[in-house]
Amino acid sequence: MPDQPKENIFLFVPNLIGYGRIILALVAFYYMPYDPVIGSICYITSGMLDAVDGYAARALNQSSRVGAMLDQLTDRVGTCGLLMVLCMLYPRWAIVFQVSTALDITSHWIHFYSTSLLKSASHKTVDYGSSILKLYYTSRPLLFFMCMGNETCYTMLYLCYFTPGPFLFPFLEVGLFDLLFFVSLPVAIAKAFCSWLQLKGAMCAIADVDVEERKQLKNN
């Protein structure tokens, strides 16, 4: 039998969607400082495609490690890019956005490293004990809600710099963007707490591997 042609992982449909997300994010970063309409539309569209590429990967049986890594990197770059813009718009609160950026990057990177070290099948597999993290990663509705709430919080804060949004409830005297920001803020705080648990759990898991390896060296 003739050899089957080698699959090009980089041309898988979910990965092509991922490339589109990156392009949209870059366009958003360019326009965000001065054009909230184009900036927010491109950013939100890039975020919404995150769900589409995952669905495409499962539906087309095109899940791949390249896709998983691309998905993670695009998520992190997108959120961090928005936080950098917020540092420009709200310089007095820059330390909050800087800490949030650092926590987001370090927690996900160390978690990804620990799952690779522990030979987990997916970066969404949690082997280090936290019941909160297990629920966070095994419940798709909860994971979607937390990620959506976190992105909504930062996006609304960005839009609030330019306009409070339409006043749907005159008796509240609060614009829609202001309202959505305050409603989603607790979700963003909860997600930051999950990131801290993720960081702590992954570090402990890696430390346990170190202890076990040192024990084996001593026994040898």
N, C-alpha and C positions, 0 to 999 in steps of 0.2 A: 504494500500500500504506500502511496506517496505521502510524504510528510505533510501534515496539516500546516497551513500558514500560521506563523507566529502572531499571536494576538498583540495588538498595540494598546496597552493599558492606558496610555495617555489620550487615546481617542475614544475611550468609553464615554457614553452619554453623560453620566453623572459628573465625570471629570471635565467635560466640555462646559457643563453648567457651572462648574467651579471656576473655570477660567472667565466665564461671563460675569460671575460674582466679583472677581478681582477687578475686572475692568470697570464695573459699575462703582465699586468702592473707590477706585482711584479718581474717577470723575467726580464722585461725591466729595472727596477730600479737596479737590481743586476748587469747587464752587462753594463749599460750606462757609468759608469766612465772609462771603459777601452776597451769596444768592441762596437763601434758605429754601426756595422752591425746588430748584434743580438739585441742590445738595441733599435735601431730605428725601426727595423722590428716588434718587439713585441709591441712597443709603438703605432706605426701607425696602426697595426692590431687591437689592443684594441680599438683605437679611431674609426676606421671604423665600428666595430661591434656595436657602439652606434646607428647607423642608422638602423642596422639589427634588433636589439631587439625591437625598436619602431615599425618597420614594422611588425614584428612577433606578437607583442601584439595586433595590430589592425586587422591583418589578421586572427588570431586565437581567437579573442575576449577574450584575456587573459590580459587585462589591469588591474593593481592592484596598490593599494597604496604602497605595499611592493616593487613592480617593479619601481614605480616612485621614491621612496626614494633611492633604490639601484642604479638607473640610475644617480640620482643627486650626490650621494656620490662617485660613481666610477668616474664620470667626474671630480669632485673636487680633489679627491685623485690623479688621473692621472696627471692633470695639475700641482698640487702642488708638486708632486714627481719630475716632469721634472724641475720645477723651482728650487727645492733644488739642483738638479744636476748642473744646470746652475750657482748657487751660488758657487759651488765647482770649476767649470771650469773658471768662470769669477769673482773672488772675488772682484775686484774693482767695479763691477756693482751689487754687492750683494744687496745693498739697493733697487735698482730698482725691483729686483725679489722678495724681501721680501715684499715691498709695494704691488706689483702685487698679491702676494699670499694672503696677508691680505685683499685686496679689493675683490678678487674673493670669498674667504670664507665668509666674513662678508656680502657682498651684497646678495649672494645666500641664506645664512642661514636666514637673516632677512626677505628677500623676501618670503621664504618658510614659515617662522613663521607667517608673516602678512597675507598671503593667507589662512593659516589655521585658523587664528583668525577671518578673514572676511568671513570664510566659502566658499571660492572660490572652484570651482569644480576641478581646476588644478593649479599646481604651475606656469603654463604658462599663467594663467589668471591675467590680470593687472587691478586693481580696483582703482588705485590712480592717474589717470589723465594724465600722460605724453604721448603725442601723439607719441613721438619717441619710447618709450617702447611698446606702443600698436602695432605699426608697427613691432617692433622687434620681438614680441612674436606671432603676428597673421600671419605674412608672413613666411611660412616655408622655401621658397628659401632664404630669407634674413637671417633668423636665421641660416640656414645651412652655408651660405656664411660667416657670421661673425665668427661662431665657427670654421669653417675650416680654415679661414684666420688667426685666433688667434693661433690655434694649429700649422699651417704651419710656422708661424713666430718663435715660440719658438723651434720647431723641427729643422728648418733650422739653427737657431743660434747654437743649440747643434751640428749639423753636421759640421758647419763651424769651430768649434774648432779643428776638426781633419783634414778636407779637404775642400777646396772651392768648390769641385765638378767638374764635367767635364766642359771643356770650349767649349760650343756649338757655341759661337760667338767670334772667335779669335780677331776681331777688337774691342770688348768691353774689353777684358782682365779681364773679371769677370766670376768666376765659377758659375755653375748652382745654387748651394746652397746659395751662396752670393746673386745672383740675386733674387731668390725666397724670401730670407729674406727681402730684401729692398722693394720688391713689396708688401709683406704681412704685413710689419710693420705698414702702415697707418690703416689697418684693425684691427690690435691688439690694436692700440691706440684708435680707434673708439669703440671697444668693451669695453675697460677699461672705456671710458666715459659712455657707456650704463650701466656698472656695478655701476658707481657712481650715475647715475640717479636712478637706481634700489634701491640702498642703501638709498638715500635721500627720494625717494618716499615711500618706505616701512616704514622708520622711521616716516615720517609725517602721514602715515595712522595709525600706532600704536598710535602715539600721539593723533590723533583725537578720537580714541577709548577711551583713557584715559580721555580726556576732556568730552566726552559724558557720561562715567561712573560716573565721579565726579559730573556732572550736575544732573544725576539721583539720586545720593546719597543725594545731597543738597535738591532736591525736595521732597525726602522721609523724 
